């Protein structure tokens, strides 16, 4: 489902396949693991084939936790069309950051809308 790589204080989780409710616990545990170990965190979207609202909520929760811990979490890579469509339909894509993300960026702000 995912691979974790590290380089110094940088951790990267590369997701392969779906981030859906069926794998939510495993993905949440992986996000907690990388947040405990590194101060700078990337979530690589290149391998994601599907995401549901649960997966998007986990990413937002991980970002909020990173902000509270004074760490950085960023999405990297390209969203495939099905992921982009789900994010758009669920209302996650936005022009401006949420209240938590104003000073720390937002995972979904500035992502191109369909």
C-alpha distances in whole Angstrom, upper triangle without the diagonal:
4,7,10,14,17,21,23,23,20,17,14,10,9,6,5,6,8,8,11,13,12,9,11,12,9,8,12,12,10,13,16,15,15,18,20,20,20,23,21,18,16,13,12,12,13,9,9,11,12,12,15,18,16,13,16,18,15,15,19,19,18,20,23,22,22,25,27,26,28,24,23,19,19,17,17,16,17,16,16,19,17,16,19,21,19,20,23,24,23,25,23,24,27,30,31,29,29,31,29,28,31,32,28,27,24,21,22,26,27,24,26,27,27
4,7,10,13,17,20,19,16,13,10,7,5,4,5,8,10,10,13,15,14,11,12,13,10,8,12,12,9,11,14,13,12,15,17,17,17,19,18,14,13,10,10,10,11,9,9,12,13,14,16,18,17,13,16,18,15,14,18,18,16,18,21,20,20,23,25,23,25,21,20,16,16,14,14,14,16,16,16,20,18,16,19,22,20,20,24,25,24,25,22,23,26,29,29,27,27,29,27,26,29,29,25,24,22,19,21,24,25,23,25,26,27
4,7,10,14,17,17,14,10,8,6,5,7,8,11,13,13,17,19,18,14,15,16,12,11,14,13,9,11,14,12,11,15,16,15,15,18,16,13,12,10,10,12,12,10,12,15,17,17,20,22,20,16,18,20,17,16,20,20,17,19,22,21,20,23,25,23,24,20,19,16,16,15,14,14,17,17,18,22,21,19,22,24,23,23,26,28,27,28,25,25,28,30,30,28,29,31,28,26,30,29,26,25,23,20,22,25,27,24,27,28,29
4,7,11,13,13,11,7,6,5,6,9,11,15,16,15,19,20,20,16,16,16,13,11,13,12,8,10,12,10,8,12,13,11,11,14,13,10,10,9,10,13,14,13,14,18,19,19,21,23,21,17,19,20,17,16,19,19,15,17,20,19,17,21,22,20,21,17,16,14,15,14,14,15,18,19,21,24,24,21,23,26,25,24,27,29,27,28,25,26,28,30,30,27,28,29,26,25,28,27,23,23,22,19,22,25,26,24,27,29,31
4,7,10,11,8,6,5,6,8,11,14,17,19,18,22,24,24,20,20,20,17,15,17,15,12,12,14,12,9,13,14,11,11,14,12,10,10,11,11,14,15,15,17,20,22,22,24,26,24,20,21,23,20,18,21,21,17,18,22,20,18,21,23,21,21,17,16,14,15,15,14,15,18,20,22,26,26,23,25,28,27,26,29,31,30,30,27,27,29,31,30,28,29,30,27,25,28,27,23,23,23,20,23,26,27,25,28,30,32
4,6,7,6,4,6,9,11,15,17,21,22,21,25,26,26,23,22,22,19,17,18,17,13,13,15,12,9,12,13,9,8,11,10,9,10,12,13,17,17,18,20,23,25,24,27,28,26,22,23,24,21,19,22,21,18,18,21,20,17,20,22,19,19,15,14,14,15,16,15,17,20,22,24,28,28,25,27,30,29,28,31,33,32,32,28,28,30,31,30,28,29,30,27,25,28,26,22,23,23,21,24,26,27,26,29,32,34
4,6,5,7,9,12,14,18,20,24,25,24,28,30,30,26,26,25,23,21,21,20,17,16,18,15,12,14,15,11,9,11,10,11,11,14,15,18,19,20,22,26,27,27,30,30,29,25,26,27,24,21,24,24,20,20,23,21,18,21,23,20,19,16,15,15,16,17,16,18,21,24,26,30,30,28,29,32,32,30,32,35,34,34,30,30,31,32,31,28,30,31,27,25,28,26,22,23,24,22,25,27,27,27,30,33,35
4,5,8,11,14,17,20,23,27,28,27,30,32,32,28,27,27,24,22,22,21,18,17,18,15,12,14,14,10,8,10,10,11,13,16,17,21,22,23,25,29,30,29,32,32,30,27,27,28,25,23,24,24,20,20,23,21,18,20,21,18,17,14,14,15,17,19,18,21,24,26,29,33,33,30,31,35,34,32,34,37,35,35,31,31,32,33,31,29,30,30,27,25,27,25,22,23,24,23,26,28,29,29,32,35,37
4,7,10,13,17,20,23,26,27,25,28,30,30,27,25,25,23,21,20,19,16,15,15,13,10,11,11,8,5,6,6,9,11,15,17,20,22,23,24,28,29,28,30,30,28,25,25,25,22,20,21,21,17,17,19,17,14,16,18,14,14,11,11,12,14,17,17,20,23,25,28,32,32,29,29,33,32,29,32,35,33,33,29,29,30,30,29,26,27,27,24,22,24,22,19,20,21,20,24,25,26,27,30,33,35
4,7,10,13,16,20,23,24,22,25,27,28,24,23,23,21,18,18,18,15,13,14,13,9,10,12,9,6,7,5,6,8,11,13,17,18,19,21,25,25,24,27,27,25,22,22,23,20,17,19,19,15,15,18,16,13,16,18,15,14,11,10,10,11,13,13,16,20,22,25,28,28,25,26,29,29,26,29,32,30,30,26,26,27,28,26,24,25,26,22,20,23,21,17,18,19,18,21,23,24,23,27,29,32
4,7,10,13,16,20,20,19,22,24,24,21,20,19,17,15,15,14,11,10,12,10,6,8,10,8,6,8,6,5,6,9,11,14,16,17,18,22,22,21,24,24,22,19,19,20,17,15,17,17,13,14,17,15,13,16,18,15,15,11,10,9,11,12,12,15,18,20,22,26,26,23,24,27,26,24,27,30,28,28,24,25,26,27,26,23,24,25,22,20,23,22,18,18,19,17,20,22,23,23,26,28,30
4,6,10,13,16,17,16,19,22,22,18,18,18,16,13,14,14,11,10,12,11,8,10,13,11,9,11,9,6,5,6,7,11,12,13,14,18,19,18,21,22,20,17,17,19,16,13,16,17,13,14,17,16,14,17,19,17,17,13,11,9,10,10,9,12,15,16,19,22,22,19,21,24,23,21,25,27,26,26,22,22,24,26,25,23,24,25,22,20,23,22,19,18,18,15,18,21,22,20,23,26,28
4,6,10,13,14,12,16,18,18,15,15,15,13,10,12,12,8,8,11,10,8,11,13,12,11,13,11,8,6,5,6,9,11,11,11,15,16,15,18,19,17,14,15,17,14,12,15,15,12,14,17,16,15,18,20,18,19,15,13,11,11,10,10,11,14,15,17,20,20,17,19,22,21,19,23,25,23,24,21,21,24,26,25,23,23,25,22,21,24,24,20,19,18,15,18,21,22,20,23,25,26
4,7,10,12,11,15,18,18,15,15,16,14,11,14,14,11,11,14,14,12,14,17,16,15,17,14,11,8,6,5,7,8,7,9,12,14,14,17,19,18,14,15,17,15,13,16,18,15,16,19,19,18,21,23,22,22,18,16,13,12,10,9,9,12,13,14,18,17,15,17,20,19,18,22,24,23,24,21,21,23,25,26,24,25,27,24,23,26,26,22,21,19,16,18,21,22,19,22,23,25
4,6,8,8,12,15,14,11,12,14,12,9,12,13,10,11,15,14,13,16,18,18,18,19,17,13,11,8,6,6,7,5,6,9,10,11,14,16,15,11,13,16,13,12,16,17,15,16,20,19,19,22,24,23,24,20,18,15,14,11,11,11,12,11,12,16,15,12,15,18,17,16,20,21,20,22,19,20,23,25,26,24,24,27,25,23,26,27,23,22,19,16,17,21,22,19,21,22,23
4,7,9,12,15,14,12,14,16,13,11,15,16,13,14,18,17,17,19,22,21,21,23,21,17,14,11,9,8,8,4,5,7,10,11,14,17,16,13,15,18,16,15,19,20,18,20,23,23,22,25,28,27,28,24,22,18,17,14,14,12,13,12,12,15,14,13,16,18,17,18,21,22,22,24,21,22,25,27,28,27,27,30,28,26,30,30,27,25,23,19,20,23,24,21,22,24,24
4,7,10,13,12,10,13,15,13,12,15,17,15,16,19,20,19,21,24,24,24,26,23,20,17,13,12,10,10,6,5,5,7,9,12,15,15,12,14,17,16,15,19,20,19,21,24,24,24,27,29,29,30,26,24,20,19,16,16,14,14,12,11,14,12,11,15,16,15,16,19,20,20,22,20,21,24,27,28,27,27,30,29,27,30,31,28,26,23,20,20,24,24,21,22,23,22
4,6,9,9,8,10,13,12,10,13,16,14,15,18,19,19,21,23,24,24,26,23,20,17,14,13,10,11,9,6,5,4,6,8,12,11,9,11,14,13,13,17,18,17,19,22,22,23,25,27,27,28,26,23,20,19,16,16,15,14,12,11,13,11,9,13,14,12,14,17,17,16,19,17,19,22,25,27,25,25,28,26,25,29,30,27,25,22,18,18,22,23,20,21,21,21
4,7,8,6,7,10,10,7,10,13,12,12,15,17,17,18,21,22,22,23,21,18,16,12,12,10,12,10,7,8,6,5,7,9,8,5,8,10,9,10,13,14,14,16,18,19,20,22,24,24,25,23,21,17,16,14,15,15,15,13,13,15,12,10,13,14,12,12,16,16,15,17,15,17,20,24,24,23,22,25,23,22,26,27,24,22,19,16,16,20,22,19,21,21,21
4,5,6,6,10,10,9,11,14,14,14,17,19,19,20,23,24,25,26,24,21,19,15,16,14,16,14,10,10,7,5,5,8,6,5,9,10,10,12,14,15,15,18,20,20,21,24,25,26,27,25,24,20,19,17,19,19,18,15,15,16,13,11,14,15,12,13,16,16,14,17,15,18,21,25,25,24,23,25,24,24,27,29,26,24,21,18,18,22,24,21,22,22,22
4,5,5,8,10,10,11,13,15,15,17,19,20,21,23,25,26,27,26,22,21,18,19,17,20,17,14,14,11,9,7,8,6,7,10,10,10,13,15,15,16,18,20,20,22,24,25,26,28,26,25,21,21,20,22,22,22,19,19,19,16,14,18,17,14,15,18,17,15,18,17,20,23,27,27,25,24,26,24,25,28,30,27,26,23,20,20,24,26,23,25,24,25
4,6,8,9,10,12,13,15,16,18,19,21,22,24,25,26,28,27,24,22,19,20,18,20,17,15,14,12,11,10,12,9,10,13,14,13,15,18,18,18,21,23,22,24,27,27,28,30,28,27,23,23,21,23,23,23,20,20,21,18,16,20,20,17,18,21,20,18,22,20,23,26,30,30,28,27,29,28,28,31,33,30,29,26,23,23,27,29,26,28,27,27
4,6,6,6,9,10,11,12,14,16,17,18,20,22,23,25,24,20,19,16,17,16,18,15,13,13,12,10,11,12,10,9,13,13,11,13,16,16,16,19,21,20,21,24,25,25,27,25,24,20,21,19,21,21,21,19,19,21,18,16,19,20,17,18,21,21,19,22,20,23,26,29,29,27,26,28,26,26,30,31,28,27,24,21,22,25,27,25,27,27,27
4,6,5,6,9,10,10,12,14,15,16,18,20,21,23,22,19,18,15,17,16,18,16,14,15,13,10,10,11,7,7,10,10,8,11,13,12,13,16,17,17,18,21,22,22,24,22,22,18,19,18,20,21,21,19,20,21,18,16,19,20,16,17,20,20,17,20,18,21,24,27,27,24,23,25,23,23,27,28,25,24,21,18,19,23,26,23,26,26,26
4,5,5,6,9,10,11,12,14,15,16,19,20,22,22,19,19,16,18,18,21,19,17,18,16,14,14,14,10,10,13,12,10,13,15,13,13,17,18,16,18,21,21,21,24,22,22,19,20,20,22,23,24,22,23,25,22,20,22,24,20,20,24,24,21,23,21,24,27,30,29,26,25,26,24,24,28,29,26,26,23,21,22,26,28,26,29,29,30
4,5,5,6,9,10,11,13,14,15,17,19,21,21,17,17,15,16,17,19,17,15,17,16,14,15,16,12,11,14,14,11,13,16,15,14,17,19,17,18,22,22,22,24,22,21,18,19,19,20,21,22,21,22,24,22,19,22,24,21,21,25,25,22,25,22,25,27,30,30,27,26,28,25,25,29,30,26,26,24,21,22,26,28,26,29,29,30
4,5,5,6,9,10,11,12,14,16,17,19,18,14,14,11,13,13,16,14,12,15,14,12,13,13,10,8,11,11,8,10,13,12,11,14,16,15,16,19,20,19,21,19,18,15,16,15,17,18,19,18,19,21,19,16,19,21,18,18,22,22,20,22,19,21,24,27,26,24,23,25,22,22,26,26,23,22,20,17,19,22,25,23,25,26,27
4,5,5,6,9,10,11,12,14,16,17,17,14,14,12,15,16,19,17,15,18,16,14,14,14,10,9,11,10,7,9,11,9,8,12,13,12,13,17,17,17,19,17,17,14,16,15,18,20,21,20,21,23,21,18,21,22,19,18,22,23,20,21,19,21,24,26,26,23,21,23,20,20,24,24,21,21,19,17,19,22,25,23,26,27,28
4,5,5,6,9,10,11,13,15,17,17,14,15,14,16,18,20,19,18,20,19,17,17,17,14,13,15,14,10,12,15,12,11,14,16,13,14,18,18,17,20,17,18,15,17,18,20,22,23,22,24,26,24,21,24,26,23,22,26,26,24,25,22,25,27,30,29,26,24,25,22,23,26,26,23,23,22,19,22,25,28,26,29,30,32
4,5,5,6,9,10,11,12,15,15,12,12,11,13,15,17,16,15,18,18,16,17,18,15,13,15,15,11,11,14,13,10,14,16,14,14,18,18,17,19,16,16,13,15,15,17,18,21,20,22,24,23,20,22,25,22,21,25,26,24,25,22,24,26,29,28,25,24,26,22,22,26,26,22,22,20,18,21,24,26,24,27,29,30
4,5,5,6,9,10,11,12,12,9,10,9,12,14,17,16,15,18,18,16,17,16,14,11,13,12,8,8,11,10,7,10,12,10,10,14,15,14,16,13,13,10,12,13,15,17,19,19,21,24,22,19,21,23,21,19,23,24,22,23,19,21,23,25,24,21,21,22,19,18,22,22,18,18,17,15,18,21,23,22,25,26,28
4,6,5,6,9,10,12,13,11,13,12,16,18,21,20,19,22,21,19,19,19,16,14,15,14,10,11,13,10,8,11,12,9,10,14,13,12,15,13,13,12,15,16,18,21,23,22,25,27,26,22,24,27,24,22,26,27,24,25,22,24,25,28,26,23,22,22,19,19,23,22,19,20,19,17,20,23,26,25,28,29,31
4,5,5,6,9,12,13,11,13,13,16,18,21,20,20,23,22,21,22,21,19,16,18,17,13,14,16,14,11,14,15,12,12,16,16,14,16,14,14,13,16,17,19,21,23,23,26,28,27,24,26,29,26,25,28,30,27,28,25,26,28,30,29,26,25,25,22,22,25,25,21,22,21,19,22,25,28,27,30,31,33
4,5,5,6,9,9,7,9,10,13,16,18,18,18,22,22,20,22,21,19,16,17,17,14,13,15,14,10,12,14,12,10,14,15,13,14,11,11,10,12,14,15,18,21,21,24,27,26,23,24,27,25,23,27,29,26,27,23,24,26,28,27,23,23,24,20,20,23,22,19,19,19,17,20,23,25,24,27,29,31
4,6,6,7,8,7,10,11,15,17,20,21,20,24,23,21,22,21,19,17,17,16,13,12,13,12,8,10,11,8,7,11,11,9,11,8,9,9,12,14,16,19,22,22,25,28,27,23,25,28,26,23,27,28,26,26,22,24,25,26,25,21,21,21,18,17,21,19,16,17,17,16,19,22,24,24,27,29,31
4,6,8,11,10,14,15,18,21,23,23,23,27,26,24,25,24,21,20,20,19,16,15,17,14,11,13,14,11,10,13,13,10,12,10,12,12,16,18,20,23,26,26,29,31,30,27,28,31,29,27,30,32,29,29,26,27,28,30,28,25,24,24,20,20,23,22,19,20,20,20,23,25,28,27,31,33,35
4,7,9,9,13,14,17,20,23,23,23,27,27,25,27,26,24,21,22,21,18,17,19,17,14,15,17,14,12,15,15,12,13,11,12,13,16,18,19,22,25,26,29,32,31,28,29,32,30,28,31,33,31,31,27,29,30,31,29,26,26,26,22,22,25,23,20,21,22,20,24,26,28,28,31,33,36
4,6,7,10,13,16,19,21,22,22,26,26,25,26,26,24,21,21,21,18,16,18,17,13,13,15,13,10,13,14,11,11,8,9,10,13,15,16,20,23,24,27,30,30,26,28,31,29,27,30,32,30,30,26,27,28,29,27,24,24,24,21,20,22,20,17,18,19,18,22,24,25,25,29,31,34
4,7,10,13,16,19,22,23,24,27,27,25,27,26,24,22,21,21,18,16,17,16,13,12,14,12,8,10,12,9,8,5,6,8,12,15,16,20,23,24,27,30,30,27,27,30,29,26,29,32,29,29,25,25,26,26,24,21,22,22,18,17,19,17,14,16,17,17,20,22,23,24,28,30,33
4,7,10,13,16,19,20,21,25,25,23,25,24,23,20,19,20,17,15,16,16,12,11,14,12,9,11,13,11,10,6,5,6,8,11,13,16,19,21,24,27,27,24,24,28,27,24,26,29,27,26,23,23,23,24,22,19,20,21,18,16,18,16,13,14,15,14,18,19,21,21,24,27,30
4,7,10,13,15,17,17,21,21,20,21,21,20,17,16,17,14,12,13,14,10,9,13,12,9,11,14,12,12,8,6,5,6,9,10,13,17,18,21,24,24,20,21,25,23,21,24,26,24,24,20,21,22,23,21,19,19,21,17,16,18,17,13,14,14,12,16,18,19,19,22,25,27
4,6,9,12,13,14,18,18,17,20,20,19,15,15,16,14,11,13,14,11,10,14,14,11,14,17,15,15,11,8,6,5,6,6,10,13,14,17,20,21,17,18,22,21,18,21,24,23,22,19,18,20,21,20,18,19,21,18,16,19,18,14,13,13,11,14,16,17,16,20,22,24
4,6,9,10,10,14,15,13,16,17,16,12,12,14,12,9,12,13,10,10,14,14,13,15,18,17,17,14,11,7,6,5,6,8,11,11,14,17,17,14,15,19,18,16,19,21,20,20,16,17,19,21,20,18,19,21,19,17,20,20,16,15,13,10,13,16,17,15,18,20,22
4,6,7,8,12,13,13,16,18,17,14,14,16,14,12,15,16,14,14,18,18,16,19,22,21,20,17,14,11,9,6,5,5,8,9,12,15,16,13,14,18,17,16,19,21,20,21,18,17,20,21,22,20,21,24,22,19,22,22,19,17,15,12,14,17,17,15,17,20,21
4,6,5,9,10,10,14,15,16,12,12,15,14,11,14,17,15,15,18,19,18,20,23,23,23,19,16,13,10,7,6,5,6,6,8,12,12,9,11,14,14,13,16,18,18,18,15,15,18,20,21,20,21,24,22,20,22,23,20,17,15,12,13,16,16,13,15,17,18
4,6,8,11,12,16,18,19,15,15,19,17,15,18,20,18,18,22,23,22,24,27,26,26,22,19,16,13,10,8,5,5,7,8,11,12,11,12,15,16,15,18,20,20,21,18,18,20,22,23,23,24,27,26,23,26,26,23,20,19,15,16,18,18,15,16,18,19
4,6,9,11,15,18,18,14,15,18,17,15,19,21,19,20,23,24,23,25,28,27,27,24,21,18,16,12,11,9,9,9,9,12,12,11,13,16,16,16,19,21,21,22,20,19,23,25,26,25,26,29,27,25,28,29,25,23,21,17,18,21,21,18,19,20,20
4,6,7,11,14,14,11,12,15,14,13,16,18,17,18,21,22,22,24,26,26,27,24,21,17,15,12,11,10,9,7,7,10,9,8,11,13,12,13,16,17,17,19,17,17,20,23,24,23,24,27,25,23,26,28,24,22,19,16,16,19,20,16,17,18,18
4,7,11,14,15,12,13,17,16,15,18,21,20,21,24,25,25,27,29,30,30,27,24,21,19,15,15,13,11,9,7,9,7,7,10,12,11,13,15,16,17,19,17,18,21,24,26,25,26,29,28,26,29,30,27,25,22,18,18,21,21,18,18,18,18
4,7,10,11,9,11,14,14,14,16,18,18,20,22,23,24,26,28,29,29,27,24,20,19,15,16,14,13,10,8,9,6,6,9,10,8,10,13,13,13,16,15,16,20,23,24,23,24,27,26,24,27,29,26,24,21,17,16,20,21,17,18,17,17
4,7,8,6,7,10,11,11,13,15,15,17,19,20,21,23,25,26,27,24,22,18,17,14,15,15,13,10,10,11,8,6,9,10,7,8,12,12,11,13,12,14,17,21,22,21,20,24,22,21,25,26,24,21,18,15,14,18,19,16,17,17,17
4,5,5,6,9,10,11,13,14,16,17,19,20,21,23,25,26,27,25,23,20,19,16,18,18,17,13,13,13,10,8,11,10,7,8,11,10,9,12,11,14,17,21,22,21,20,23,22,21,25,27,24,22,18,16,15,18,20,17,18,17,17
4,5,5,6,9,10,10,12,14,15,16,18,20,21,22,24,25,24,22,19,18,16,19,19,18,15,16,15,13,10,12,12,8,8,11,10,7,10,9,12,15,19,20,18,17,19,19,19,22,24,22,20,17,14,13,17,19,17,18,17,18
4,5,5,6,9,10,10,12,14,15,16,18,20,21,22,24,22,21,18,18,16,19,20,19,16,17,18,15,13,15,15,11,11,14,14,11,13,12,15,18,22,22,20,18,20,19,19,23,25,22,21,18,15,15,19,21,19,21,20,21
4,5,5,6,9,10,11,13,14,15,17,19,20,21,23,20,19,15,15,13,16,16,16,13,15,16,13,10,13,14,11,10,14,14,11,14,11,14,17,21,21,19,18,20,19,18,22,24,21,19,16,13,13,17,19,17,19,19,20
4,5,5,6,9,10,11,12,14,15,17,19,20,21,19,17,14,13,11,14,16,15,12,14,15,13,10,11,12,9,7,11,12,9,10,8,11,13,17,17,15,14,17,16,15,19,20,18,16,13,10,10,13,16,14,16,16,17
4,5,5,6,8,10,10,12,14,15,16,18,20,18,17,14,14,14,17,19,19,16,18,19,17,13,15,15,12,10,14,14,10,12,9,13,15,18,17,15,13,15,14,14,18,20,18,16,13,11,11,15,18,16,19,19,20
4,5,5,6,9,10,10,12,14,15,16,18,16,15,12,13,13,16,18,18,16,18,20,18,14,16,18,14,13,16,17,14,15,12,15,17,20,20,17,15,17,15,15,19,20,17,17,14,12,13,16,19,18,21,21,23
4,5,5,6,9,10,10,12,14,15,16,14,13,9,10,9,12,15,15,14,16,18,17,13,14,16,14,12,15,16,14,14,11,13,15,18,17,14,14,16,13,13,17,18,15,13,11,8,10,13,16,15,18,19,21
4,5,5,6,9,10,11,12,14,15,14,13,10,10,11,14,17,17,16,18,20,19,15,15,17,15,12,15,16,13,13,9,12,13,16,14,12,10,12,10,10,14,15,13,12,9,7,9,12,15,14,18,18,21
4,5,5,6,9,10,11,12,14,13,13,11,12,13,17,19,20,19,22,23,21,18,19,20,18,15,18,19,16,16,13,15,17,19,18,14,12,13,11,12,15,16,14,14,11,11,13,15,19,18,21,22,24
4,6,5,6,9,10,10,12,10,10,8,10,11,15,18,19,18,21,23,22,18,19,21,19,16,19,21,18,18,15,17,18,20,19,15,14,15,12,12,16,16,13,13,11,10,13,16,19,18,22,23,25
4,5,5,6,9,10,10,9,8,6,8,10,13,17,18,17,21,22,22,18,18,21,19,16,18,21,18,17,13,15,15,17,15,12,11,12,9,9,12,12,9,9,8,7,11,13,16,16,19,21,24
4,5,5,6,9,10,10,10,9,11,13,17,20,22,21,24,25,24,21,21,23,21,18,20,22,19,18,14,16,16,18,16,12,10,10,7,8,11,12,9,10,9,10,13,14,18,18,22,23,26
4,5,5,6,9,8,10,9,12,15,18,21,23,22,26,27,26,23,23,25,23,20,23,25,21,21,18,20,20,22,19,16,14,14,10,11,15,14,12,13,13,13,16,17,21,21,25,26,29
4,5,5,6,5,6,6,10,13,16,19,22,21,25,27,26,23,23,26,24,21,23,26,23,22,18,20,20,21,19,15,15,14,11,11,14,13,10,11,11,12,15,17,20,20,24,25,28
4,5,5,6,7,8,11,14,17,21,23,23,26,28,28,24,24,26,25,21,24,26,23,21,18,19,19,20,17,13,12,12,8,8,11,9,7,9,10,12,15,15,18,20,23,25,28
4,5,8,10,11,14,18,21,24,26,26,29,31,30,27,27,29,27,24,26,28,25,24,20,22,21,23,20,16,14,13,9,11,13,12,10,13,14,15,18,19,22,23,27,28,31
4,5,9,11,14,18,20,24,26,26,30,32,31,28,28,31,29,26,28,30,27,26,23,24,24,25,22,18,17,16,13,13,16,14,12,15,15,16,20,21,24,25,28,30,33
4,7,10,13,17,19,23,26,26,30,32,32,28,28,31,29,26,28,30,28,26,23,24,23,24,21,17,17,16,12,12,14,11,9,12,14,16,19,19,22,23,27,29,32
4,7,10,14,16,20,22,23,27,29,29,25,26,29,27,24,26,29,26,25,22,22,22,23,20,17,17,17,13,12,15,13,9,12,13,14,17,18,21,21,25,27,30
4,7,10,12,16,19,20,23,26,26,22,22,26,24,21,24,26,24,23,19,20,20,20,18,15,16,16,13,11,13,12,8,9,11,11,15,15,17,18,22,24,27
4,7,10,13,16,16,20,22,23,19,19,22,21,18,21,23,21,20,17,17,18,19,17,14,15,16,13,11,14,13,9,9,9,8,12,14,16,16,19,22,24
4,6,10,12,13,17,19,20,16,16,20,19,16,18,21,20,19,15,15,16,17,16,13,15,17,14,12,14,14,10,9,8,6,10,11,13,13,16,19,21
4,7,9,9,13,16,16,13,13,16,16,13,16,19,18,17,13,13,15,16,16,14,16,18,16,14,16,17,13,11,9,6,9,11,12,11,14,16,19
4,7,9,12,15,17,14,14,17,17,15,17,21,20,20,16,15,17,18,18,17,19,22,20,17,19,19,16,13,13,10,11,13,13,12,14,17,19
4,7,9,13,15,12,12,16,17,15,17,20,20,20,17,16,18,19,20,19,21,24,23,20,22,22,19,17,15,12,13,15,14,12,14,16,18
4,6,9,11,10,9,13,14,13,15,18,18,18,16,14,17,18,20,19,21,25,24,21,23,24,21,18,16,13,12,15,13,10,11,14,14
4,6,8,6,6,9,10,10,11,14,15,15,13,12,15,17,19,18,20,24,23,20,22,24,21,18,15,12,11,14,13,10,10,12,12
4,6,5,6,9,10,11,12,14,16,17,15,14,17,19,22,22,23,27,26,24,26,28,25,22,19,16,14,17,16,12,12,13,12
4,5,5,6,9,10,10,12,14,15,14,13,17,19,21,22,23,27,27,25,27,29,26,23,20,17,15,17,16,13,11,11,10
4,5,5,6,9,10,10,12,14,14,13,17,20,22,22,23,27,26,25,27,29,27,24,21,17,15,18,18,14,14,13,11
4,5,5,6,9,10,11,12,11,11,15,18,20,19,20,24,23,21,24,26,23,20,17,14,12,15,16,12,12,12,12
4,6,5,6,9,10,11,10,8,12,14,17,17,18,22,22,20,22,24,22,19,16,13,10,13,13,9,9,8,8
4,5,5,6,8,10,10,10,13,16,18,19,20,23,24,22,24,27,25,21,18,16,13,15,15,12,11,9,7
4,5,5,6,8,9,10,13,16,18,18,18,22,22,21,23,26,24,21,17,15,12,15,16,13,13,11,11
4,6,5,6,5,6,10,13,15,15,15,18,19,17,20,22,20,17,14,11,8,11,13,10,11,9,10
4,5,5,6,5,8,12,14,15,15,19,20,18,20,23,22,18,15,13,10,11,12,9,9,7,7
4,5,8,9,11,15,17,17,17,21,22,21,23,26,24,21,18,16,13,15,16,13,13,10,10
4,6,8,11,14,16,16,15,18,19,18,21,24,22,20,16,14,12,14,16,14,14,12,13
4,6,7,11,12,13,12,15,17,16,18,21,20,17,14,13,10,11,13,12,12,10,12
4,6,10,11,10,10,14,14,13,15,18,17,14,10,9,6,8,11,9,11,10,12
4,7,9,10,11,14,15,13,15,18,16,13,10,9,5,6,8,6,8,7,10
4,6,7,9,12,14,12,12,16,15,12,9,9,6,5,6,7,8,8,11
4,7,10,13,14,12,12,15,15,11,10,11,8,5,5,7,9,9,12
4,7,9,11,9,8,11,12,9,8,10,8,5,7,10,12,12,16
4,7,8,5,5,9,9,6,5,8,8,5,8,11,14,14,18
4,5,5,6,10,10,9,7,9,9,8,12,13,16,16,20
4,5,6,9,10,10,9,12,13,12,15,17,20,20,23
4,6,8,7,8,8,11,12,12,15,17,20,21,25
4,6,5,5,5,8,10,9,12,14,18,19,22
4,6,6,7,11,12,10,12,15,18,19,23
4,6,9,12,14,12,14,17,20,22,26
4,7,10,12,11,13,16,19,21,25
4,7,9,8,10,12,15,17,21
4,5,5,8,10,13,15,18
4,6,9,8,12,14,17
4,6,6,9,10,13
4,6,9,10,14
4,6,9,12
4,6,10
4,7
4
